[in-house]
Amino acid sequence: MNGKQKMAEQSRLWLWEALVRLLQQQSYQDITISAIADEAQLARRTFYRSFKSKDDLVDYYCRSAINRYLKELKAIDTTDASFEIVLKTFFDFWWSEKAILRLLIKNNLFNRLLITWMPQSSKIYAKFQVPWHIHGSSTEISYIMTFSTGGFWNVLNHWLIKEHPEQPEVVTQTLLKALNKLSKI
């Protein structure tokens, strides 16, 4: 990244951080682009150099968070990675993002994370090879990822909207217990 690209990325980050600060005080629908730019101490035109709308700024966060999560997944040794390890990685990562996710849920923006994730989910499944994955057709993988992603995102929503959400390990163990029972049906 050259100096100009670094500065542009820094501006995007400042704009995102400004939106988060504003979301802690008011609803998303009441926040203007001018207010975001002012909060970030940047010109309004700087916002429009990187983003078309507030939703585009939220999508920037979603892409960034998903990329950081994928880095966490890639750090797992997949040769003998258990489902429990992958599940724990999932909940630990999103727990670290809980303050922002709670703001997204509160402002009906959490679905933007899901919308960002879904188009790439089958590709991620193919790249992240673990012993318990099935090797099916692209249609089968698409159904598997749609099913599992929907479940995980609903659990995240249910879990993190709570005033006092359980620790990630509790959620991981609860789901493992339920999945273990289901596998015996």
Phi, psi and chi 1 to 4 in degrees:
 res  aa     phi    psi   chi1   chi2   chi3   chi4
   1 MET       -  128.9 -139.7 -174.6  -67.2      -
   2 ASN   -83.1  177.1   65.9   32.4      -      -
   3 GLY   -59.3  -40.7      -      -      -      -
   4 LYS   -66.1  -41.4 -169.9  174.1 -176.8 -180.0
   5 GLN   -66.8  -38.6  -69.2  167.9  -38.1      -
   6 LYS   -63.1  -41.9  -75.2 -179.9 -174.5  177.1
   7 MET   -66.5  -39.9 -171.1   54.7  162.8      -
   8 ALA   -63.3  -42.1      -      -      -      -
   9 GLU   -66.6  -39.1 -177.7   56.8   28.8      -
  10 GLN   -62.3  -41.0 -178.0   63.2   60.3      -
  11 SER   -62.6  -42.6  -65.8      -      -      -
  12 ARG   -60.3  -43.2  -73.7 -171.3  -75.9  -87.4
  13 LEU   -63.4  -44.6 -177.2   58.5      -      -
  14 TRP   -61.2  -40.5  -73.4  -22.5      -      -
  15 LEU   -63.7  -42.2  -70.2  162.3      -      -
  16 TRP   -63.1  -46.6  168.6 -110.6      -      -
  17 GLU   -60.9  -36.8  -69.9  169.1  -12.5      -
  18 ALA   -64.8  -43.0      -      -      -      -
  19 LEU   -62.1  -41.5  176.6   58.5      -      -
  20 VAL   -60.9  -45.4  169.0      -      -      -
  21 ARG   -60.2  -41.5  -73.3 -169.9  -59.9  -84.9
  22 LEU   -67.9  -37.1  -68.8  169.5      -      -
  23 LEU   -64.8  -23.1  -76.8  170.7      -      -
  24 GLN   -74.6  -14.0  -67.6  166.7  -14.4      -
  25 GLN  -113.5  -27.7  -57.2  163.0   18.8      -
  26 GLN  -150.5  169.8   56.3 -170.2  -57.1      -
  27 SER   -78.3  153.7   72.8      -      -      -
  28 TYR   -55.2  -43.5 -179.7   72.8      -      -
  29 GLN   -65.5  -21.6   64.1 -167.6   31.4      -
  30 ASP   -90.5   -7.5  -66.3  -25.9      -      -
  31 ILE   -88.9  129.5  -62.0  170.4      -      -
  32 THR   -99.5  162.1   64.1      -      -      -
  33 ILE   -64.0  -37.6  -70.6  170.9      -      -
  34 SER   -60.5  -41.3  -67.6      -      -      -
  35 ALA   -64.7  -39.1      -      -      -      -
  36 ILE   -63.3  -48.5  -64.1  167.6      -      -
  37 ALA   -61.0  -44.7      -      -      -      -
  38 ASP   -60.5  -45.4  -70.8  -13.4      -      -
  39 GLU   -61.4  -35.8  179.9   69.6   24.2      -
  40 ALA   -81.7   -6.6      -      -      -      -
  41 GLN    59.3   43.7  -62.0 -179.9  -10.8      -
  42 LEU  -128.1  160.7  -64.7  169.4      -      -
  43 ALA   -73.2  149.3      -      -      -      -
  44 ARG   -57.3  -37.0 -167.6  167.5 -178.1 -100.7
  45 ARG   -65.5  -27.0   71.3  179.4  177.1  -87.1
  46 THR   -63.7  -39.5  -57.3      -      -      -
  47 PHE   -56.8  -49.7  180.0   96.1      -      -
  48 TYR   -72.3  -13.2  -74.9  110.3      -      -
  49 ARG   -71.1  -27.7  -76.2 -172.9 -170.0  129.6
  50 SER  -110.2  -29.3  -66.8      -      -      -
  51 PHE  -132.7  147.5  -54.9  109.2      -      -
  52 LYS   -89.2  -26.8  -64.1  175.2 -171.1  161.0
  53 SER  -159.3  174.5   64.6      -      -      -
  54 LYS   -63.0  -39.4  -67.1 -173.5  -59.2 -175.4
  55 ASP   -59.4  -37.9  -72.5  -12.1      -      -
  56 ASP   -63.3  -36.4 -160.3   20.5      -      -
  57 LEU   -66.6  -41.1  178.4   55.5      -      -
  58 VAL   -63.7  -41.2  172.6      -      -      -
  59 ASP   -63.1  -33.4  -66.5  -15.6      -      -
  60 TYR   -58.7  -46.7  161.4   80.1      -      -
  61 TYR   -61.1  -45.6  163.6   76.4      -      -
  62 CYS   -58.8  -47.2  -66.6      -      -      -
  63 ARG   -61.2  -43.3  -73.3 -173.0  -56.4  -85.2
  64 SER   -63.5  -46.1  172.7      -      -      -
  65 ALA   -63.9  -43.1      -      -      -      -
  66 ILE   -63.3  -41.3  -71.0  168.4      -      -
  67 ASN   -63.1  -39.1  -73.4  -26.3      -      -
  68 ARG   -66.7  -38.9  -71.1 -168.9  -44.5  -82.3
  69 TYR   -63.8  -42.7  169.5   65.0      -      -
  70 LEU   -62.7  -34.0  -66.4  176.1      -      -
  71 LYS   -62.7  -39.7  -77.4 -176.6 -176.4  177.7
  72 GLU   -62.1  -43.6  -65.4  -78.8  -33.0      -
  73 LEU   -62.5  -43.6  -84.8 -176.1      -      -
  74 LYS   -63.6  -23.9  -72.4  177.9 -174.8  176.6
  75 ALA   -75.5  -12.4      -      -      -      -
  76 ILE   -77.9  136.3  -63.9  172.5      -      -
  77 ASP   -74.4  107.6  177.3    9.3      -      -
  78 THR   -80.2   -8.0   58.9      -      -      -
  79 THR   -62.7  -34.2   54.4      -      -      -
  80 ASP  -138.4   28.8   62.0   -6.9      -      -
  81 ALA   -66.5  124.2      -      -      -      -
  82 SER   -82.4  162.1   67.8      -      -      -
  83 PHE   -62.0  -35.2 -174.5   68.1      -      -
  84 GLU   -60.1  -42.8 -179.1  174.9   -2.1      -
  85 ILE   -63.1  -43.3  -69.8  169.3      -      -
  86 VAL   -66.4  -41.8  174.0      -      -      -
  87 LEU   -63.4  -44.0 -158.4   57.0      -      -
  88 LYS   -62.7  -41.8 -176.6  171.2  177.6    0.6
  89 THR   -59.8  -43.9  -59.1      -      -      -
  90 PHE   -57.8  -54.1  178.3   83.0      -      -
  91 PHE   -71.3  -35.2  -72.2  113.6      -      -
  92 ASP   -63.4  -43.7  -75.8  -15.5      -      -
  93 PHE   -62.2  -51.7  176.9   81.7      -      -
  94 TRP   -69.6  -25.0  -66.0  110.2      -      -
  95 TRP   -62.4  -39.3  178.5 -103.1      -      -
  96 SER   -66.8  -18.4   72.9      -      -      -
  97 GLU  -103.6    9.1  -61.6  -75.7  -40.8      -
  98 LYS   -58.3  -37.0   75.4  177.3 -178.1  -96.1
  99 ALA   -61.0  -44.5      -      -      -      -
 100 ILE   -71.6  -42.6  -68.5  172.7      -      -
 101 LEU   -60.8  -38.0  -65.4 -178.0      -      -
 102 ARG   -63.6  -37.9  -70.4  169.8   64.8   96.7
 103 LEU   -65.5  -40.7  -72.9  172.0      -      -
 104 LEU   -64.5  -44.5  -65.5  179.7      -      -
 105 ILE   -61.6  -47.8  -67.1  166.5      -      -
 106 LYS   -58.3  -32.5 -180.0 -178.6  170.6 -171.4
 107 ASN  -101.8   18.2  -75.0  -81.0      -      -
 108 ASN    55.6   39.3  -62.7  -45.2      -      -
 109 LEU  -114.8   -2.8  -62.7  166.9      -      -
 110 PHE   -61.2  -31.5 -172.9   63.8      -      -
 111 ASN   -62.9  -20.9   66.9  -34.5      -      -
 112 ARG   -66.0  -31.6  -61.3 -158.1   71.0   82.6
 113 LEU   -65.7  -44.2 -170.4   59.8      -      -
 114 LEU   -64.2  -43.5 -178.8   60.0      -      -
 115 ILE   -62.3  -35.5  -70.1  166.1      -      -
 116 THR   -72.0  -37.1  -56.7      -      -      -
 117 TRP   -73.2  -44.9  174.9  -92.0      -      -
 118 MET   -56.0  -45.2  -79.0  -50.3  -60.8      -
 119 PRO   -61.1  -24.2  -20.9   30.4      -      -
 120 GLN  -105.2    0.0   55.9 -175.5  -33.1      -
 121 SER   -62.4  -40.9   64.2      -      -      -
 122 SER   -67.1  -36.2  -67.9      -      -      -
 123 LYS   -65.9  -39.3  -67.9  178.5 -147.7  164.2
 124 ILE   -64.8  -42.3  -66.7  164.0      -      -
 125 TYR   -57.8  -43.4 -174.3   90.5      -      -
 126 ALA   -67.7  -36.6      -      -      -      -
 127 LYS   -76.8  -31.6  -74.7 -177.9 -176.4  176.9
 128 PHE   -96.5   83.2 -174.2   67.2      -      -
 129 GLN   -84.3  116.1  -66.4  -65.0  -41.2      -
 130 VAL  -125.6  156.4  -72.9      -      -      -
 131 PRO   -57.7  -27.9  -20.8   28.3      -      -
 132 TRP   -92.3    1.9   39.2  -90.8      -      -
 133 HIS   -71.6  147.2  -88.5 -174.1      -      -
 134 ILE   -90.3  157.6   68.2  158.4      -      -
 135 HIS  -111.9   85.4  -60.8  -74.7      -      -
 136 GLY  -112.2 -173.6      -      -      -      -
 137 SER   -71.2  167.8   70.0      -      -      -
 138 SER   -62.7  -32.9   60.3      -      -      -
 139 THR   -66.0  -44.4  -59.7      -      -      -
 140 GLU   -63.3  -44.4  -69.7  170.1  -39.3      -
 141 ILE   -62.9  -39.2  -58.0  -56.8      -      -
 142 SER   -60.7  -43.8  175.1      -      -      -
 143 TYR   -65.4  -42.7  -82.6  115.8      -      -
 144 ILE   -60.6  -46.4  -70.7  166.0      -      -
 145 MET   -70.6  -35.7  -70.6  -52.3  -69.3      -
 146 THR   -64.5  -44.9  -59.9      -      -      -
 147 PHE   -62.7  -51.9  175.7   78.7      -      -
 148 SER   -69.4  -41.4   60.5      -      -      -
 149 THR   -62.0  -44.4  -60.4      -      -      -
 150 GLY   -58.6  -42.8      -      -      -      -
 151 GLY   -64.6  -48.1      -      -      -      -
 152 PHE   -61.7  -43.3  -77.1  130.7      -      -
 153 TRP   -67.3  -37.0  -95.1 -151.1      -      -
 154 ASN   -66.8  -39.4  -79.6  -43.6      -      -
 155 VAL   -62.8  -45.2  169.5      -      -      -
 156 LEU   -56.4  -47.7  -85.4 -179.2      -      -
 157 ASN   -60.5  -50.1 -170.1  -11.6      -      -
 158 HIS   -61.3  -42.2  174.2   75.8      -      -
 159 TRP   -69.9  -51.6  174.0   45.1      -      -
 160 LEU   -81.6  -12.8  -65.3  178.4      -      -
 161 ILE   -81.1  -15.2 -161.6   61.5      -      -
 162 LYS   -61.5  147.9  -69.8  179.9  171.7 -174.2
 163 GLU   -62.7  -39.5 -170.8  172.3  -27.7      -
 164 HIS  -129.8   79.9  -57.9  -71.7      -      -
 165 PRO   -67.3  148.9   16.0  -20.2      -      -
 166 GLU   -65.2  162.1  -60.7   86.6   -6.7      -
 167 GLN   -67.3  153.6  -67.7  -66.3  -51.6      -
 168 PRO   -54.2  -38.0  -22.3   29.5      -      -
 169 GLU   -61.7  -36.4 -175.2   60.7   31.8      -
 170 VAL   -65.4  -44.9  172.5      -      -      -
 171 VAL   -65.3  -42.8 -179.9      -      -      -
 172 THR   -57.8  -49.9  -60.9      -      -      -
 173 GLN   -66.9  -36.2  -68.6  -54.4  -46.1      -
 174 THR   -61.9  -47.0  -60.1      -      -      -
 175 LEU   -67.4  -39.4  -70.3  179.6      -      -
 176 LEU   -61.7  -40.9  -74.5  172.2      -      -
 177 LYS   -62.1  -45.1 -169.0 -178.9  -23.1  177.1
 178 ALA   -66.2  -43.9      -      -      -      -
 179 LEU   -65.2  -35.4  -68.9  169.1      -      -
 180 ASN   -62.9  -43.5 -172.2   32.0      -      -
 181 LYS   -63.7  -43.9  -69.1  -81.8 -172.5 -171.9
 182 LEU   -62.6  -37.9  -78.4  173.3      -      -
 183 SER   -67.8  -15.6   69.1      -      -      -
 184 LYS   -94.8   -0.4  -66.8  177.9 -178.5  172.3
 185 ILE   -77.8      -  -67.8  178.5      -      -
